[in-house]
Amino acid sequence: MSTRATLGVWPMVGLLLVGCASGTDGTTATPATPGPAPGYAAAPDNSVQRVICQWHAEQTPDGRSIQVATYYLVDEQGRIIRRLKDSEVE
């Protein structure tokens, strides 16, 4: 490799090292950059949640069979997020 080619490589290596420097918080934005730092913007919560009712039969101590409702909070895909307490159901 010639000396001229070697001298041309070192400035590029220096630029790569300077370009990879980041702040202490892991971002590459400088304090003079306006707006939020990359990776810190809050995404809006556009999820849809619904309440579903699931009925099941229970046996009372005197032998009767009754239907009891259980309410669940589900996401837009129908996946159960959590069971609702009786006080949370309107």
N, CA, C and O atoms as a CHARMM CRD file, in Angstrom:
* protein
*
  360
    1    1 MET  N      0.84500  -1.15800   0.00000 PROA 1      0.00000
    2    1 MET  CA     0.00000   0.00000   0.00000 PROA 1      0.00000
    3    1 MET  C      0.89900   1.23200   0.00000 PROA 1      0.00000
    4    1 MET  O      1.88700   1.28500   0.73300 PROA 1      0.00000
    5    2 SER  N      0.56100   2.20000  -0.80700 PROA 2      0.00000
    6    2 SER  CA     1.41300   3.38500  -0.91700 PROA 2      0.00000
    7    2 SER  C      1.17000   4.33500   0.24700 PROA 2      0.00000
    8    2 SER  O      0.15000   4.24600   0.93000 PROA 2      0.00000
    9    3 THR  N      2.09500   5.22600   0.46200 PROA 3      0.00000
   10    3 THR  CA     1.98600   6.21300   1.53300 PROA 3      0.00000
   11    3 THR  C      0.81300   7.14500   1.28900 PROA 3      0.00000
   12    3 THR  O      0.12000   7.53000   2.23000 PROA 3      0.00000
   13    4 ARG  N      0.58400   7.51400   0.02500 PROA 4      0.00000
   14    4 ARG  CA    -0.52500   8.41100  -0.31000 PROA 4      0.00000
   15    4 ARG  C     -1.87700   7.75800   0.04100 PROA 4      0.00000
   16    4 ARG  O     -2.77300   8.42500   0.55800 PROA 4      0.00000
   17    5 ALA  N     -2.01600   6.46200  -0.24100 PROA 5      0.00000
   18    5 ALA  CA    -3.25900   5.76000   0.07300 PROA 5      0.00000
   19    5 ALA  C     -3.44300   5.64700   1.58600 PROA 5      0.00000
   20    5 ALA  O     -4.56300   5.77600   2.08100 PROA 5      0.00000
   21    6 THR  N     -2.36000   5.40800   2.32400 PROA 6      0.00000
   22    6 THR  CA    -2.42600   5.30400   3.77900 PROA 6      0.00000
   23    6 THR  C     -2.82700   6.63000   4.40400 PROA 6      0.00000
   24    6 THR  O     -3.62300   6.66200   5.34300 PROA 6      0.00000
   25    7 LEU  N     -2.27900   7.73000   3.88400 PROA 7      0.00000
   26    7 LEU  CA    -2.62800   9.04000   4.42000 PROA 7      0.00000
   27    7 LEU  C     -4.08200   9.39600   4.13600 PROA 7      0.00000
   28    7 LEU  O     -4.69100  10.15200   4.89400 PROA 7      0.00000
   29    8 GLY  N     -4.64100   8.86700   3.06500 PROA 8      0.00000
   30    8 GLY  CA    -6.04500   9.13600   2.75100 PROA 8      0.00000
   31    8 GLY  C     -7.00900   8.34800   3.61500 PROA 8      0.00000
   32    8 GLY  O     -8.16600   8.74400   3.75200 PROA 8      0.00000
   33    9 VAL  N     -6.56700   7.24000   4.20500 PROA 9      0.00000
   34    9 VAL  CA    -7.42700   6.39700   5.02700 PROA 9      0.00000
   35    9 VAL  C     -7.62000   6.98400   6.42100 PROA 9      0.00000
   36    9 VAL  O     -8.72300   6.91200   6.96100 PROA 9      0.00000
   37   10 TRP  N     -6.58700   7.55700   7.01500 PROA 10     0.00000
   38   10 TRP  CA    -6.66800   8.03700   8.39700 PROA 10     0.00000
   39   10 TRP  C     -7.70300   9.13600   8.60900 PROA 10     0.00000
   40   10 TRP  O     -8.40000   9.09900   9.62300 PROA 10     0.00000
   41   11 PRO  N     -7.84300  10.10600   7.71900 PROA 11     0.00000
   42   11 PRO  CA    -8.91600  11.08800   7.93800 PROA 11     0.00000
   43   11 PRO  C    -10.31000  10.46700   7.91600 PROA 11     0.00000
   44   11 PRO  O    -11.19500  10.89100   8.65900 PROA 11     0.00000
   45   12 MET  N    -10.50200   9.46500   7.06400 PROA 12     0.00000
   46   12 MET  CA   -11.81000   8.79700   7.03000 PROA 12     0.00000
   47   12 MET  C    -12.06800   8.03100   8.32100 PROA 12     0.00000
   48   12 MET  O    -13.19500   8.02000   8.81800 PROA 12     0.00000
   49   13 VAL  N    -11.04600   7.39500   8.86500 PROA 13     0.00000
   50   13 VAL  CA   -11.19600   6.68900  10.13800 PROA 13     0.00000
   51   13 VAL  C    -11.53800   7.68100  11.24000 PROA 13     0.00000
   52   13 VAL  O    -12.38700   7.40300  12.08700 PROA 13     0.00000
   53   14 GLY  N    -10.88400   8.83100  11.23000 PROA 14     0.00000
   54   14 GLY  CA   -11.16800   9.86900  12.22200 PROA 14     0.00000
   55   14 GLY  C    -12.60000  10.36900  12.11900 PROA 14     0.00000
   56   14 GLY  O    -13.25700  10.58200  13.13800 PROA 14     0.00000
   57   15 LEU  N    -13.08800  10.55800  10.90400 PROA 15     0.00000
   58   15 LEU  CA   -14.47400  11.00500  10.72300 PROA 15     0.00000
   59   15 LEU  C    -15.47100   9.96100  11.20400 PROA 15     0.00000
   60   15 LEU  O    -16.50100  10.30600  11.78300 PROA 15     0.00000
   61   16 LEU  N    -15.17700   8.70000  10.97300 PROA 16     0.00000
   62   16 LEU  CA   -16.05900   7.64000  11.44700 PROA 16     0.00000
   63   16 LEU  C    -16.12600   7.61100  12.96800 PROA 16     0.00000
   64   16 LEU  O    -17.19900   7.43600  13.54400 PROA 16     0.00000
   65   17 LEU  N    -14.97100   7.78500  13.62000 PROA 17     0.00000
   66   17 LEU  CA   -14.95100   7.77500  15.07800 PROA 17     0.00000
   67   17 LEU  C    -15.67500   8.97100  15.66500 PROA 17     0.00000
   68   17 LEU  O    -16.37700   8.83500  16.66700 PROA 17     0.00000
   69   18 VAL  N    -15.52000  10.13700  15.06000 PROA 18     0.00000
   70   18 VAL  CA   -16.21000  11.33600  15.54300 PROA 18     0.00000
   71   18 VAL  C    -17.70500  11.21100  15.31200 PROA 18     0.00000
   72   18 VAL  O    -18.49700  11.62300  16.16000 PROA 18     0.00000
   73   19 GLY  N    -18.10100  10.65100  14.18500 PROA 19     0.00000
   74   19 GLY  CA   -19.51800  10.49300  13.87500 PROA 19     0.00000
   75   19 GLY  C    -20.22000   9.50100  14.76900 PROA 19     0.00000
   76   19 GLY  O    -21.44300   9.56200  14.89700 PROA 19     0.00000
   77   20 CYS  N    -19.49700   8.58700  15.39500 PROA 20     0.00000
   78   20 CYS  CA   -20.09400   7.57800  16.25400 PROA 20     0.00000
   79   20 CYS  C    -20.20200   8.02900  17.70100 PROA 20     0.00000
   80   20 CYS  O    -20.76800   7.30600  18.52200 PROA 20     0.00000
   81   21 ALA  N    -19.68600   9.18300  18.03500 PROA 21     0.00000
   82   21 ALA  CA   -19.75100   9.66000  19.41200 PROA 21     0.00000
   83   21 ALA  C    -21.19000   9.93900  19.78300 PROA 21     0.00000
   84   21 ALA  O    -21.95100  10.46900  18.97300 PROA 21     0.00000
   85   22 SER  N    -21.56500   9.59500  20.97900 PROA 22     0.00000
   86   22 SER  CA   -22.93700   9.83800  21.41900 PROA 22     0.00000
   87   22 SER  C    -22.92000  10.48600  22.78500 PROA 22     0.00000
   88   22 SER  O    -21.89500  10.52000  23.46500 PROA 22     0.00000
   89   23 GLY  N    -24.07300  10.99800  23.17300 PROA 23     0.00000
   90   23 GLY  CA   -24.20200  11.64600  24.46700 PROA 23     0.00000
   91   23 GLY  C    -24.21700  10.63000  25.59200 PROA 23     0.00000
   92   23 GLY  O    -24.20400   9.42500  25.34200 PROA 23     0.00000
   93   24 THR  N    -24.24400  11.10000  26.81700 PROA 24     0.00000
   94   24 THR  CA   -24.23500  10.20900  27.96500 PROA 24     0.00000
   95   24 THR  C    -25.55000   9.47000  28.12200 PROA 24     0.00000
   96   24 THR  O    -25.60100   8.42800  28.77500 PROA 24     0.00000
   97   25 ASP  N    -26.62100   9.99800  27.52800 PROA 25     0.00000
   98   25 ASP  CA   -27.91900   9.33000  27.64500 PROA 25     0.00000
   99   25 ASP  C    -28.18000   8.36700  26.49800 PROA 25     0.00000
  100   25 ASP  O    -29.28800   7.84200  26.38900 PROA 25     0.00000
  101   26 GLY  N    -27.19700   8.11700  25.63700 PROA 26     0.00000
  102   26 GLY  CA   -27.33600   7.14700  24.57200 PROA 26     0.00000
  103   26 GLY  C    -27.91200   7.70600  23.28200 PROA 26     0.00000
  104   26 GLY  O    -28.17100   6.94400  22.35000 PROA 26     0.00000
  105   27 THR  N    -28.11900   9.01500  23.20100 PROA 27     0.00000
  106   27 THR  CA   -28.64700   9.61100  21.98300 PROA 27     0.00000
  107   27 THR  C    -27.52000  10.29800  21.23400 PROA 27     0.00000
  108   27 THR  O    -26.46500  10.57800  21.80400 PROA 27     0.00000
  109   28 THR  N    -27.74500  10.56900  19.95900 PROA 28     0.00000
  110   28 THR  CA   -26.74000  11.24300  19.16400 PROA 28     0.00000
  111   28 THR  C    -27.07400  12.71100  18.95000 PROA 28     0.00000
  112   28 THR  O    -26.35000  13.40400  18.23400 PROA 28     0.00000
  113   29 ALA  N    -28.15100  13.20100  19.55100 PROA 29     0.00000
  114   29 ALA  CA   -28.54300  14.60200  19.39500 PROA 29     0.00000
  115   29 ALA  C    -27.66800  15.48500  20.27900 PROA 29     0.00000
  116   29 ALA  O    -27.25900  15.07300  21.36400 PROA 29     0.00000
  117   30 THR  N    -27.38500  16.68700  19.81700 PROA 30     0.00000
  118   30 THR  CA   -26.62300  17.63800  20.61100 PROA 30     0.00000
  119   30 THR  C    -27.58100  18.49000  21.42300 PROA 30     0.00000
  120   30 THR  O    -28.75700  18.58200  21.07100 PROA 30     0.00000
  121   31 PRO  N    -27.11800  19.11600  22.49900 PROA 31     0.00000
  122   31 PRO  CA   -28.00800  19.96200  23.29400 PROA 31     0.00000
  123   31 PRO  C    -28.57600  21.13800  22.50000 PROA 31     0.00000
  124   31 PRO  O    -29.62600  21.67100  22.86100 PROA 31     0.00000
  125   32 ALA  N    -27.90500  21.54700  21.43200 PROA 32     0.00000
  126   32 ALA  CA   -28.38500  22.67700  20.64300 PROA 32     0.00000
  127   32 ALA  C    -29.48000  22.28700  19.66500 PROA 32     0.00000
  128   32 ALA  O    -30.09600  23.16100  19.05400 PROA 32     0.00000
  129   33 THR  N    -29.73700  20.98700  19.50200 PROA 33     0.00000
  130   33 THR  CA   -30.76500  20.52700  18.57600 PROA 33     0.00000
  131   33 THR  C    -32.14500  20.78600  19.17600 PROA 33     0.00000
  132   33 THR  O    -32.41300  20.35100  20.29600 PROA 33     0.00000
  133   34 PRO  N    -33.02500  21.48100  18.45900 PROA 34     0.00000
  134   34 PRO  CA   -34.36200  21.71700  18.99700 PROA 34     0.00000
  135   34 PRO  C    -35.21700  20.45400  18.92400 PROA 34     0.00000
  136   34 PRO  O    -34.98000  19.57600  18.09400 PROA 34     0.00000
  137   35 GLY  N    -36.20000  20.38000  19.79400 PROA 35     0.00000
  138   35 GLY  CA   -37.13100  19.26200  19.77700 PROA 35     0.00000
  139   35 GLY  C    -36.66400  18.11400  20.64500 PROA 35     0.00000
  140   35 GLY  O    -35.58800  18.17500  21.24000 PROA 35     0.00000
  141   36 PRO  N    -37.46900  17.06700  20.72100 PROA 36     0.00000
  142   36 PRO  CA   -37.10300  15.92700  21.56000 PROA 36     0.00000
  143   36 PRO  C    -35.94700  15.14600  20.96500 PROA 36     0.00000
  144   36 PRO  O    -35.75200  15.12900  19.74900 PROA 36     0.00000
  145   37 ALA  N    -35.19200  14.50700  21.82300 PROA 37     0.00000
  146   37 ALA  CA   -34.07000  13.68000  21.37600 PROA 37     0.00000
  147   37 ALA  C    -34.63300  12.42600  20.70400 PROA 37     0.00000
  148   37 ALA  O    -35.72700  11.98400  21.05500 PROA 37     0.00000
  149   38 PRO  N    -33.91400  11.85300  19.75500 PROA 38     0.00000
  150   38 PRO  CA   -34.40400  10.64800  19.08400 PROA 38     0.00000
  151   38 PRO  C    -34.65800   9.52300  20.08000 PROA 38     0.00000
  152   38 PRO  O    -33.84200   9.27000  20.96700 PROA 38     0.00000
  153   39 GLY  N    -35.77400   8.86600  19.92800 PROA 39     0.00000
  154   39 GLY  CA   -36.11700   7.75500  20.80200 PROA 39     0.00000
  155   39 GLY  C    -36.88500   8.15300  22.03900 PROA 39     0.00000
  156   39 GLY  O    -37.23900   7.28500  22.83600 PROA 39     0.00000
  157   40 TYR  N    -37.15900   9.43400  22.23400 PROA 40     0.00000
  158   40 TYR  CA   -37.85300   9.86300  23.43300 PROA 40     0.00000
  159   40 TYR  C    -39.23600  10.44000  23.14400 PROA 40     0.00000
  160   40 TYR  O    -39.89800  10.90600  24.07100 PROA 40     0.00000
  161   41 ALA  N    -39.69100  10.42500  21.90500 PROA 41     0.00000
  162   41 ALA  CA   -41.01400  10.93800  21.58200 PROA 41     0.00000
  163   41 ALA  C    -42.07100   9.96000  22.08500 PROA 41     0.00000
  164   41 ALA  O    -41.90500   8.74900  21.93900 PROA 41     0.00000
  165   42 ALA  N    -43.15600  10.46500  22.67500 PROA 42     0.00000
  166   42 ALA  CA   -44.22000   9.60900  23.20900 PROA 42     0.00000
  167   42 ALA  C    -45.21100   9.29000  22.11500 PROA 42     0.00000
  168   42 ALA  O    -45.73300  10.19400  21.46200 PROA 42     0.00000
  169   43 ALA  N    -45.47200   8.01600  21.90900 PROA 43     0.00000
  170   43 ALA  CA   -46.44900   7.59200  20.90700 PROA 43     0.00000
  171   43 ALA  C    -47.85700   7.66600  21.50600 PROA 43     0.00000
  172   43 ALA  O    -48.05200   7.28700  22.66100 PROA 43     0.00000
  173   44 PRO  N    -48.83700   8.14700  20.74100 PROA 44     0.00000
  174   44 PRO  CA   -50.19900   8.20300  21.26600 PROA 44     0.00000
  175   44 PRO  C    -50.77500   6.79900  21.42200 PROA 44     0.00000
  176   44 PRO  O    -50.45400   5.89300  20.65300 PROA 44     0.00000
  177   45 ASP  N    -51.61300   6.63800  22.40800 PROA 45     0.00000
  178   45 ASP  CA   -52.24700   5.34500  22.66400 PROA 45     0.00000
  179   45 ASP  C    -53.56900   5.29700  21.90200 PROA 45     0.00000
  180   45 ASP  O    -54.58300   5.80700  22.37900 PROA 45     0.00000
  181   46 ASN  N    -53.55700   4.69100  20.73100 PROA 46     0.00000
  182   46 ASN  CA   -54.74900   4.59600  19.89800 PROA 46     0.00000
  183   46 ASN  C    -55.41800   3.23500  20.00500 PROA 46     0.00000
  184   46 ASN  O    -56.21200   2.86400  19.14100 PROA 46     0.00000
  185   47 SER  N    -55.10700   2.49400  21.05200 PROA 47     0.00000
  186   47 SER  CA   -55.66600   1.15600  21.17700 PROA 47     0.00000
  187   47 SER  C    -57.14600   1.22000  21.54900 PROA 47     0.00000
  188   47 SER  O    -57.59700   2.14500  22.22500 PROA 47     0.00000
  189   48 VAL  N    -57.87600   0.22900  21.09600 PROA 48     0.00000
  190   48 VAL  CA   -59.30500   0.12400  21.37100 PROA 48     0.00000
  191   48 VAL  C    -59.49200  -0.97200  22.40000 PROA 48     0.00000
  192   48 VAL  O    -58.99600  -2.08600  22.23000 PROA 48     0.00000
  193   49 GLN  N    -60.21200  -0.65400  23.47100 PROA 49     0.00000
  194   49 GLN  CA   -60.48000  -1.64100  24.51100 PROA 49     0.00000
  195   49 GLN  C    -61.98700  -1.78100  24.66300 PROA 49     0.00000
  196   49 GLN  O    -62.73100  -0.80200  24.61300 PROA 49     0.00000
  197   50 ARG  N    -62.41500  -3.02200  24.84900 PROA 50     0.00000
  198   50 ARG  CA   -63.84000  -3.30600  24.99400 PROA 50     0.00000
  199   50 ARG  C    -64.04700  -4.18500  26.21700 PROA 50     0.00000
  200   50 ARG  O    -63.12100  -4.83800  26.70000 PROA 50     0.00000
  201   51 VAL  N    -65.27400  -4.18700  26.70500 PROA 51     0.00000
  202   51 VAL  CA   -65.65000  -5.06000  27.81300 PROA 51     0.00000
  203   51 VAL  C    -66.53400  -6.15900  27.24100 PROA 51     0.00000
  204   51 VAL  O    -67.51200  -5.89100  26.54300 PROA 51     0.00000
  205   52 ILE  N    -66.17300  -7.39600  27.54900 PROA 52     0.00000
  206   52 ILE  CA   -67.00600  -8.51700  27.11800 PROA 52     0.00000
  207   52 ILE  C    -67.52600  -9.24000  28.34200 PROA 52     0.00000
  208   52 ILE  O    -66.93600  -9.17800  29.42100 PROA 52     0.00000
  209   53 CYS  N    -68.64200  -9.92900  28.15600 PROA 53     0.00000
  210   53 CYS  CA   -69.27200 -10.67700  29.23700 PROA 53     0.00000
  211   53 CYS  C    -69.25500 -12.15300  28.85900 PROA 53     0.00000
  212   53 CYS  O    -69.66200 -12.52500  27.75900 PROA 53     0.00000
  213   54 GLN  N    -68.78300 -12.98500  29.77400 PROA 54     0.00000
  214   54 GLN  CA   -68.75200 -14.42000  29.53800 PROA 54     0.00000
  215   54 GLN  C    -69.60400 -15.08300  30.61700 PROA 54     0.00000
  216   54 GLN  O    -69.37600 -14.87300  31.80800 PROA 54     0.00000
  217   55 TRP  N    -70.58000 -15.87800  30.20200 PROA 55     0.00000
  218   55 TRP  CA   -71.50300 -16.51700  31.12000 PROA 55     0.00000
  219   55 TRP  C    -71.05600 -17.95000  31.38600 PROA 55     0.00000
  220   55 TRP  O    -70.59000 -18.64900  30.48600 PROA 55     0.00000
  221   56 HSD  N    -71.20500 -18.37100  32.63300 PROA 56     0.00000
  222   56 HSD  CA   -70.93500 -19.75800  32.98800 PROA 56     0.00000
  223   56 HSD  C    -71.93200 -20.19800  34.05600 PROA 56     0.00000
  224   56 HSD  O    -72.47900 -19.37800  34.79300 PROA 56     0.00000
  225   57 ALA  N    -72.15300 -21.50400  34.12100 PROA 57     0.00000
  226   57 ALA  CA   -73.12900 -22.06100  35.07300 PROA 57     0.00000
  227   57 ALA  C    -72.43800 -22.40600  36.38800 PROA 57     0.00000
  228   57 ALA  O    -71.33200 -22.94700  36.41000 PROA 57     0.00000
  229   58 GLU  N    -73.11700 -22.08000  37.47600 PROA 58     0.00000
  230   58 GLU  CA   -72.63700 -22.45700  38.80800 PROA 58     0.00000
  231   58 GLU  C    -73.76400 -23.16200  39.54800 PROA 58     0.00000
  232   58 GLU  O    -74.94200 -22.90300  39.30100 PROA 58     0.00000
  233   59 GLN  N    -73.39500 -24.04400  40.44400 PROA 59     0.00000
  234   59 GLN  CA   -74.35200 -24.79900  41.23500 PROA 59     0.00000
  235   59 GLN  C    -74.47300 -24.15000  42.61300 PROA 59     0.00000
  236   59 GLN  O    -73.46500 -23.93700  43.28700 PROA 59     0.00000
  237   60 THR  N    -75.69000 -23.83700  43.03000 PROA 60     0.00000
  238   60 THR  CA   -75.91300 -23.25900  44.35900 PROA 60     0.00000
  239   60 THR  C    -75.91300 -24.37800  45.39700 PROA 60     0.00000
  240   60 THR  O    -76.06700 -25.54700  45.04100 PROA 60     0.00000
  241   61 PRO  N    -75.74100 -24.03300  46.68800 PROA 61     0.00000
  242   61 PRO  CA   -75.73800 -25.07400  47.72900 PROA 61     0.00000
  243   61 PRO  C    -77.04100 -25.88000  47.80100 PROA 61     0.00000
  244   61 PRO  O    -77.03400 -27.03500  48.22800 PROA 61     0.00000
  245   62 ASP  N    -78.17700 -25.26300  47.37600 PROA 62     0.00000
  246   62 ASP  CA   -79.44100 -26.00300  47.43700 PROA 62     0.00000
  247   62 ASP  C    -79.71900 -26.79600  46.15400 PROA 62     0.00000
  248   62 ASP  O    -80.80500 -27.35300  45.99600 PROA 62     0.00000
  249   63 GLY  N    -78.71600 -26.85000  45.21300 PROA 63     0.00000
  250   63 GLY  CA   -78.84200 -27.70400  44.05000 PROA 63     0.00000
  251   63 GLY  C    -79.30800 -27.02100  42.77400 PROA 63     0.00000
  252   63 GLY  O    -79.37500 -27.66000  41.72400 PROA 63     0.00000
  253   64 ARG  N    -79.63200 -25.73400  42.84600 PROA 64     0.00000
  254   64 ARG  CA   -80.06800 -25.04300  41.63000 PROA 64     0.00000
  255   64 ARG  C    -78.85900 -24.68400  40.77900 PROA 64     0.00000
  256   64 ARG  O    -77.75700 -24.49300  41.29200 PROA 64     0.00000
  257   65 SER  N    -79.08100 -24.59400  39.47100 PROA 65     0.00000
  258   65 SER  CA   -78.04000 -24.17500  38.54300 PROA 65     0.00000
  259   65 SER  C    -78.35800 -22.75100  38.08400 PROA 65     0.00000
  260   65 SER  O    -79.44700 -22.48900  37.57400 PROA 65     0.00000
  261   66 ILE  N    -77.41000 -21.83900  38.26700 PROA 66     0.00000
  262   66 ILE  CA   -77.62700 -20.44100  37.87600 PROA 66     0.00000
  263   66 ILE  C    -76.53800 -20.00500  36.88800 PROA 66     0.00000
  264   66 ILE  O    -75.44500 -20.57000  36.86100 PROA 66     0.00000
  265   67 GLN  N    -76.85800 -19.00100  36.08900 PROA 67     0.00000
  266   67 GLN  CA   -75.89400 -18.42600  35.15600 PROA 67     0.00000
  267   67 GLN  C    -75.24000 -17.20400  35.81200 PROA 67     0.00000
  268   67 GLN  O    -75.93200 -16.33100  36.33500 PROA 67     0.00000
  269   68 VAL  N    -73.89800 -17.14900  35.78000 PROA 68     0.00000
  270   68 VAL  CA   -73.14900 -16.06300  36.39500 PROA 68     0.00000
  271   68 VAL  C    -72.29400 -15.40900  35.30500 PROA 68     0.00000
  272   68 VAL  O    -71.65200 -16.08600  34.50100 PROA 68     0.00000
  273   69 ALA  N    -72.30700 -14.07300  35.30400 PROA 69     0.00000
  274   69 ALA  CA   -71.53900 -13.33300  34.30400 PROA 69     0.00000
  275   69 ALA  C    -70.15700 -12.98700  34.85300 PROA 69     0.00000
  276   69 ALA  O    -70.01000 -12.63500  36.02300 PROA 69     0.00000
  277   70 THR  N    -69.14800 -13.09300  33.99100 PROA 70     0.00000
  278   70 THR  CA   -67.79700 -12.65100  34.29300 PROA 70     0.00000
  279   70 THR  C    -67.41000 -11.65300  33.21400 PROA 70     0.00000
  280   70 THR  O    -67.53800 -11.94000  32.02400 PROA 70     0.00000
  281   71 TYR  N    -66.93500 -10.47300  33.62600 PROA 71     0.00000
  282   71 TYR  CA   -66.60600  -9.40900  32.67900 PROA 71     0.00000
  283   71 TYR  C    -65.09600  -9.30000  32.52200 PROA 71     0.00000
  284   71 TYR  O    -64.34000  -9.37800  33.49100 PROA 71     0.00000
  285   72 TYR  N    -64.67500  -9.11500  31.25900 PROA 72     0.00000
  286   72 TYR  CA   -63.26000  -9.00200  30.93100 PROA 72     0.00000
  287   72 TYR  C    -63.03000  -7.75700  30.08800 PROA 72     0.00000
  288   72 TYR  O    -63.87800  -7.37300  29.28300 PROA 72     0.00000
  289   73 LEU  N    -61.88400  -7.13500  30.28000 PROA 73     0.00000
  290   73 LEU  CA   -61.42700  -6.04500  29.42200 PROA 73     0.00000
  291   73 LEU  C    -60.54200  -6.67800  28.36000 PROA 73     0.00000
  292   73 LEU  O    -59.56300  -7.35200  28.68000 PROA 73     0.00000
  293   74 VAL  N    -60.89500  -6.45500  27.06700 PROA 74     0.00000
  294   74 VAL  CA   -60.13700  -7.05200  25.96600 PROA 74     0.00000
  295   74 VAL  C    -59.60800  -5.95700  25.05700 PROA 74     0.00000
  296   74 VAL  O    -60.14900  -4.85100  25.02700 PROA 74     0.00000
  297   75 ASP  N    -58.53700  -6.26600  24.30400 PROA 75     0.00000
  298   75 ASP  CA   -57.98300  -5.30300  23.35100 PROA 75     0.00000
  299   75 ASP  C    -58.69200  -5.43300  22.00800 PROA 75     0.00000
  300   75 ASP  O    -59.65700  -6.18600  21.87900 PROA 75     0.00000
  301   76 GLU  N    -58.21100  -4.69700  21.01300 PROA 76     0.00000
  302   76 GLU  CA   -58.86900  -4.67900  19.70800 PROA 76     0.00000
  303   76 GLU  C    -58.78300  -6.01900  18.98200 PROA 76     0.00000
  304   76 GLU  O    -59.53700  -6.25100  18.03700 PROA 76     0.00000
  305   77 GLN  N    -57.88700  -6.89900  19.40000 PROA 77     0.00000
  306   77 GLN  CA   -57.76000  -8.22700  18.81100 PROA 77     0.00000
  307   77 GLN  C    -58.58600  -9.27600  19.55800 PROA 77     0.00000
  308   77 GLN  O    -58.62100 -10.43900  19.15600 PROA 77     0.00000
  309   78 GLY  N    -59.24800  -8.86700  20.64200 PROA 78     0.00000
  310   78 GLY  CA   -60.04700  -9.80200  21.42700 PROA 78     0.00000
  311   78 GLY  C    -59.26300 -10.53600  22.48900 PROA 78     0.00000
  312   78 GLY  O    -59.78400 -11.46600  23.10500 PROA 78     0.00000
  313   79 ARG  N    -58.02000 -10.14200  22.72200 PROA 79     0.00000
  314   79 ARG  CA   -57.19400 -10.77800  23.74900 PROA 79     0.00000
  315   79 ARG  C    -57.54400 -10.18800  25.10600 PROA 79     0.00000
  316   79 ARG  O    -57.71500  -8.97600  25.23500 PROA 79     0.00000
  317   80 ILE  N    -57.65000 -11.03100  26.10400 PROA 80     0.00000
  318   80 ILE  CA   -58.01900 -10.58500  27.44300 PROA 80     0.00000
  319   80 ILE  C    -56.86500  -9.81500  28.06500 PROA 80     0.00000
  320   80 ILE  O    -55.73500 -10.30000  28.12100 PROA 80     0.00000
  321   81 ILE  N    -57.16700  -8.60400  28.53100 PROA 81     0.00000
  322   81 ILE  CA   -56.18100  -7.78600  29.23300 PROA 81     0.00000
  323   81 ILE  C    -56.24200  -8.10800  30.72000 PROA 81     0.00000
  324   81 ILE  O    -55.22500  -8.39200  31.35300 PROA 81     0.00000
  325   82 ARG  N    -57.46800  -8.05700  31.27000 PROA 82     0.00000
  326   82 ARG  CA   -57.64500  -8.41900  32.68100 PROA 82     0.00000
  327   82 ARG  C    -59.12100  -8.64100  32.97600 PROA 82     0.00000
  328   82 ARG  O    -59.99100  -8.20400  32.22200 PROA 82     0.00000
  329   83 ARG  N    -59.39200  -9.32700  34.08600 PROA 83     0.00000
  330   83 ARG  CA   -60.76500  -9.54100  34.54400 PROA 83     0.00000
  331   83 ARG  C    -61.20000  -8.31000  35.33100 PROA 83     0.00000
  332   83 ARG  O    -60.42800  -7.76500  36.11900 PROA 83     0.00000
  333   84 LEU  N    -62.43300  -7.87800  35.11500 PROA 84     0.00000
  334   84 LEU  CA   -62.96100  -6.71000  35.82200 PROA 84     0.00000
  335   84 LEU  C    -63.61900  -7.14000  37.11300 PROA 84     0.00000
  336   84 LEU  O    -64.23600  -8.20200  37.18500 PROA 84     0.00000
  337   85 LYS  N    -63.48500  -6.31200  38.13100 PROA 85     0.00000
  338   85 LYS  CA   -64.17200  -6.54400  39.40600 PROA 85     0.00000
  339   85 LYS  C    -65.62800  -6.15400  39.23800 PROA 85     0.00000
  340   85 LYS  O    -65.97000  -5.39700  38.33000 PROA 85     0.00000
  341   86 ASP  N    -66.48400  -6.66700  40.10600 PROA 86     0.00000
  342   86 ASP  CA   -67.91100  -6.33900  40.03100 PROA 86     0.00000
  343   86 ASP  C    -68.14700  -4.83700  40.21300 PROA 86     0.00000
  344   86 ASP  O    -69.08300  -4.28400  39.63600 PROA 86     0.00000
  345   87 SER  N    -67.31100  -4.18300  41.00600 PROA 87     0.00000
  346   87 SER  CA   -67.47800  -2.74600  41.23700 PROA 87     0.00000
  347   87 SER  C    -67.08600  -1.91500  40.01000 PROA 87     0.00000
  348   87 SER  O    -67.48400  -0.75500  39.90700 PROA 87     0.00000
  349   88 GLU  N    -66.31200  -2.48800  39.07800 PROA 88     0.00000
  350   88 GLU  CA   -65.88900  -1.76900  37.87600 PROA 88     0.00000
  351   88 GLU  C    -66.89800  -1.86200  36.74500 PROA 88     0.00000
  352   88 GLU  O    -66.79900  -1.11100  35.77400 PROA 88     0.00000
  353   89 VAL  N    -67.85900  -2.75700  36.84400 PROA 89     0.00000
  354   89 VAL  CA   -68.84800  -2.95700  35.78600 PROA 89     0.00000
  355   89 VAL  C    -70.00400  -2.01700  36.02400 PROA 89     0.00000
  356   89 VAL  O    -70.54000  -1.93100  37.12900 PROA 89     0.00000
  357   90 GLU  N    -70.38200  -1.31000  34.97200 PROA 90     0.00000
  358   90 GLU  CA   -71.47600  -0.32700  35.11300 PROA 90     0.00000
  359   90 GLU  C    -72.81400  -0.96900  34.92200 PROA 90     0.00000
  360   90 GLU  O    -73.84000  -0.29500  35.00500 PROA 90     0.00000
